[in-house]
Amino acid sequence: MLTIKQIKTDMRFNHEVLGLIEVLKGIASAQFRHMQAKREKSLRFQKTLDDFFGMVDLLKSGHPFLEENSSLPTVIIGVTSDEGFIGDLNKQIFNNIFELIKPEDEIIILGDRGKHFLEELERPFLYFPGVGEDIDYSQAEDLRDYLVKQYLDKKRWGKVLIVYPEFLSFAAQEVRTKQLLPYAGKKAGLSLEKLSFIRDIIVEPSSESIIDYLIRVWLLEEIHNIFWDSKLSEWAARVIHLESSSQDLKRKAGQLEFSYFRALHEVSDKNIREIFASRLMK
């Protein structure tokens, strides 16, 4: 059984850790609100692109951005966090990756924690830096340009998938798998009344060049949005995880307090019995 001194030391340590957890939780909550207020996600471009590719289907385009080459391997991109206190979010991402991957497929990992995990497994992968605090288009452009070059110029992959945590709400994040290439967006359904209008369209310089440009722009916007989802999910998961740790520490504090007063009562009872016994002997 612990002595009163040991219990007091544990109580003091528990109190200090609880204070630190509360500070970290406050910082994470403030950072989450700050980033959520900064995010601007436009759905108009996605809708316009879907409408355009409804027409492209009728034009029977054979651009590689729209056709999958099943003879080539798939690359799976995992967006992991560089930070701690996020629960099992990174673990869920790797679970999804390993459910999808085949022996010939490749992995691109974003984030140092994901990098260290794959190094321990001795699994070949390509590393990109994790999503930083300042989410801008430059990092998304670097990843987009690399994917396009490998997909078009080097014919390295037949499909590009990305696994990331999607932000649903403050209390809910869901790990999703999305296909980046070939483009698999929702094709707009066009009525027969619009068919004659589409036949009269003159595409300049060509449908292939327009598709190439729009898919590159869409990829950049999609990767940028995924980075935002990943970062918001990370901060929200951190707040939830820290809150859970805070509750555990508060329960532990209650248990330590109970043990402390119990030990005090036992010492008091022992002293009283010894005093009473000595008086009886006298």
N, C-alpha and C positions, 0 to 999 in steps of 0.2 A: 504493500500500500504506500502511496506517495505521502511524504511528509508535508506539513503545512508550508514550509519554506519552498519545497518543490512546486506545490500547487500555486503559491503566490507568484513564482517565477513564470509558470505556464500561463497564469491569468494575465500577467503583464505583457508577455510575448503575444498572446492572443489578441489583446487590446491594441497593441501596436500594429499587428498585421491587419486587423479589421479597419483601423484608421487608414492604412495605406490602400487597402482595397476600395474604401469609400472614395478616396481621392482619385484613384484610377478610374473608377466608375463615373465620377463626375466629369473627368476629362473626356472619356469616351463618349458620354452623352452629349457634351457640348460639341465635340468634333463631328458627331453624327448629324446633329441639327444644322451645323454650319455647312456640311457637304450636301445635305439634302436640299438646303435652300439655294445652293449654287447650281444644282443640276438643272440643265435645260434639255429636255428630250423631245425632239420633234418627230411626230408620227406622219406628218404630211409628205415627207420625202418617200417614206416606205410605201404609202398608199399610191403615190404617183408612179413609183417604180413598178408596183404590182399591176397597175393599169397598163403601163407601157408593155410589160412582158405578156400581157394578155394579147396584145397585137403582134408581138414578136412570134408567138406560137403560130399565128396564122401566116406569118411570113416565112415559116419553116427555116429559121436560122439554125446553122450548125456550129455556132461559136463554142469553143471549149469551155467557156464559163457556164454554159447551160447543159453540157453533156458529160456524164460520168464515164470514166474509163475504168472498168472493173478489173482490167488486167494489171493495173498498177496498185501499189500499196496505199493504205490510208495513213494520213498523219493526224494524230490526236493532240490537241493543244490543251494543257491543263493550267488554269489560272489559280495559283495558290497564294496564300498570304505570307508576308515576311514577318508578321507580328505574332505575339503570343496572346493568351487569354481569349481564344476564339472557339473553345470547345473542340468538337470533332469535325469542323468544317473542311479542313484539308483532307482528313481521312475519308470523308464522303466523296470528295473529288477523285481521289485515287481509286476508291471502290468503283466508281463509274468508269474510270479509264480502263481498269483491268477487266471489267465486264465486257468492254467493247473491243479491246485490242487483240490482234492476231499476231502470230510470230513474225510475219513479214512487215507489219506496220511499224511506224515510227512515232516517237513522242517528242513534243516540244513543251518545255515546262517554263512557266513564269513564276519567279519567286525563289528566294534562297531556301526556304524550308522544304519546298518540293524538290529542289536540287539536291539537298542533303539526303532526303529520303531515297531518291533514286540512286544516288551514289552508294548508299548502304546496301541496296538491292543489287548493285552492279548491273543495272539496266541501262543500255545506251540511250542517250537523249540529247537534245539540243536545248541550251539554256538561253532564256531572255530575262532581263531584269524584271523584278516584280513591279506591280502598279504602285507608284509613289503617291505622296500626299497631294501633289499638284498634278491633276489629271489634265493633260493637254493632248493635242493631236500628234505631237512629234513621236511619242512612243508608239501610238497606234499606227502611224505611217511607217515606222521601221518594220513592224510586224507585218503590215499589209504588203509592203513592197517585197519583203522576203518570200511571203507565201505566193504572191503572184509570179515572181521570177521562177520559183521552183515548180510551180504548177504549169506555167505556160512554156517558159524557155527550156527548162531542163527535163520536162515531162517526168518529174520525180514521183508525183502522187496522182492518184485518180480521184481522191476525195479528201477534203479538209474538214475536220470536226473540231469543235472547241467545247470544253467542259468547264463550267464556271458556276459560282453561286448567284442565282438570280434573287434580287431583292423584291420580296412581295409586300412585306410590312415590317414594322419595327420588331415584331416578335416572330416573324416567319421568313426564313430564307430557304430556297429550294435549289439544289444542285441540278443544273440542266445541261443537256447536250444539244448543241446547235450545229447544223451543217452550214459552213461558210462557202465552200466550193464543192461541186458546181452549185450555182444559185438555185435554191430550192424554195424560194418565196411563193406565197400564194398567187396563183395565176388568176387574173380577173376574168370573170365570165362575161362575154360580150354577146349581146342580143343579135338576132338576125337582122334587125333594123339597122344596126351599125356596120354590118358586113360590107355593104356597098360603099360606105364612107371609107372603110379601111382599105378597100381595093384601090381607091383613088389617091391614097397617100403616096407621096414621093419622098423617099428616104435619102437624104444627102448628108455626108458623102456615101455612107452605106449603113445598113442595119448592123453589120458586124462591128464597125468602128464606134457606133453609138452604144451598142451593148458593152463593148470593152470599156469605154469611158464610164458609163453609168455603174457597172459592176465594181469598178475600182473605187468610185465615190461611195457606193453603198457599203463596200467592205470596210472602208475607213470609218464611216459613221457607225456601222454595226460593232466593230471592235472597240471604238470609243465608248459606245453605250454599254458594252460588256464590261469594260474597265470600271465604269461608274457603278454598275450593278455589283461588281465584285467588291469594290471599296465600301459601298454602303452596307452590304451584307456583312463585311468584316467588322465594321464598327458596331452594327446592331448586335451581331453575335457576341462581340466582346462585352457589351453592356449586359446582355442576358447572362453570360457566363460569370461575370464579376458579381452580378446580383445573386446568382446561385451560390457562389463562394462566400459572399457576405452572409447569407442566411445560414450556411453551414457553420461559419465562425461564430455567429450569434448563438446557435444551438450549443456549440462547444463551450462558449462562455457561460451559458446557463448551467451546463454540466459541471464545469470547473467551480463555479460559485457554490453549487450544491455540495460538491466534494469538500470545499474549503470550510463551509459552516459545519458540515458533518464531522470533519477532523477536529475543529475547534470544540464542538460539543463532546467528542470522545476524550479529548485532553482534559476538558473541564470535569467530566464525570470521573475520570481516573484520579485527578487531584482531590476531588471531594471524597472519593472512597478511601484514598490513602490517608487523608486528614482524619476521617471518621475512624478508620482502623487504628491509627496511632492513639487517638483519645481513648478508645476502648481498652487498648493495652495498658495505658496509664491507669 
